[in-house]
Amino acid sequence: MSDCLQRTGNLTIISQHFHPSTAATAQLVTDLASGLAFKGHQVQVLTATPDSGEELPDIFIARSPFSSSGNTNILSKSLNGLIFVVWSLFSSITRSRNNEVILVVSNPPFIAVVGLIVRLLLGVKYIFVLQDLFPRSAQLTGVLPARG
């Protein structure tokens, strides 16, 4: 990622969770965005985390107007994820800057298509950060051997 950013300086991060959320993904992505902005990169974040009114210096944050945070059942979470994917795709296309790098964080899991579509349409580079893969799940499904 550093090679791409050294050439462009522009980064869009797509993460369903971001500041002010205290979820682990939100904290990691917030730290990354803040660190890169501090180093002089132009950082924008597309997120579903509702606004708290607190701004982060040198980071442009676009928040989905369709975010809904009190739903805990699987259908509501899936629908919220799908809405975030569609909003992120539209926002990525309309907010894209020249020579940009897009960093897509794997929440919701099917958001990887956003980076691929934006790459195909606009030719920008994208990085997909795959998180929350649990080795035990891979063992149970046969992807990894039991002693793998």
SULTADA-V343517 format. One record per residue. PHI is phi in degrees with one decimal (999 if undefined). OMEGA is omega as a letter, one per 40 degrees, with the letter a starting at -180 (999 if undefined). BURIAL is + if it has 9 or more other C-alpha atoms within 8 Angstrom, else -. Layout:
PHI&OMEGA&BURIAL + PHI&OMEGA&BURIAL
//
This chain:
999&a&- + -64.5&i&- + -62.8&i&- + -62.6&a&- + -70.5&i&+ + -64.0&i&- + -79.8&a&- + -103.6&a&+ + 79.6&a&+ + -103.9&i&+ + -137.5&i&+ + -111.5&i&+ + -108.0&i&+ + -110.6&a&+ + -145.3&a&+ + -59.9&a&+ + -115.0&a&+ + -156.3&i&+ + -53.2&e&+ + -96.1&i&- + -57.9&i&+ + -102.9&i&- + -62.6&a&- + -57.1&i&- + -60.2&i&- + -60.2&a&+ + -66.7&i&+ + -63.2&a&- + -69.2&i&+ + -63.3&i&+ + -62.1&i&- + -62.3&a&- + -61.5&i&+ + -64.5&i&+ + -64.0&i&- + -69.3&i&+ + -65.3&i&+ + -62.6&i&- + -80.9&i&- + 101.6&i&- + -79.2&i&+ + -85.7&a&+ + -118.2&i&+ + -125.3&a&+ + -124.2&i&+ + -107.2&a&+ + -144.2&i&+ + -104.2&i&+ + -69.2&i&+ + -61.4&a&- + -74.1&i&- + -104.9&a&- + 91.7&i&- + -89.7&i&- + -92.1&i&- + -107.3&a&- + -62.2&i&- + 63.9&i&+ + -123.6&i&+ + -88.4&a&- + -116.7&i&- + -105.7&a&- + -108.4&a&+ + -61.1&i&+ + -75.7&a&- + -104.3&a&- + -69.7&i&+ + -138.3&a&- + -111.9&i&- + -117.9&a&- + -85.1&a&- + -117.2&a&- + -80.5&a&- + -64.4&i&- + -65.6&i&- + -64.1&i&+ + -64.0&i&+ + -64.9&i&- + -64.6&i&- + -60.2&i&+ + -63.4&i&+ + -63.7&i&+ + -62.3&i&+ + -65.1&i&+ + -62.1&a&+ + -64.2&i&- + -62.0&i&+ + -63.1&i&+ + -62.4&i&+ + -60.3&a&- + -64.9&i&+ + -62.8&a&+ + -69.5&a&+ + -79.1&a&- + -105.0&a&- + -63.4&i&- + -116.3&a&- + -60.5&i&- + 53.3&a&- + -92.6&i&+ + -114.4&i&+ + -112.7&i&+ + -108.2&a&+ + -109.0&a&+ + -96.6&a&+ + -73.3&i&+ + -141.4&e&+ + -71.1&a&+ + -58.3&a&- + -90.0&a&- + -76.2&i&+ + -56.3&a&+ + -62.7&a&- + -62.3&i&+ + -60.4&a&+ + -64.8&a&+ + -64.7&i&+ + -63.9&i&+ + -61.7&a&+ + -65.7&a&- + -78.4&a&- + -114.0&i&- + 76.6&i&- + -81.6&i&+ + -79.6&i&- + -137.3&i&+ + -123.6&i&+ + -108.0&i&+ + -96.8&a&- + -94.4&a&- + -122.1&i&- + 63.2&i&- + -92.7&a&- + -104.4&a&- + -55.7&a&- + -63.5&i&- + -63.2&i&- + -65.3&i&+ + -66.8&a&+ + -64.6&a&- + -90.2&i&- + 87.1&i&- + -70.0&i&- + -113.6&i&+ + -68.0&a&- + -54.7&i&- + -103.0&a&- + -78.9&999&-
//
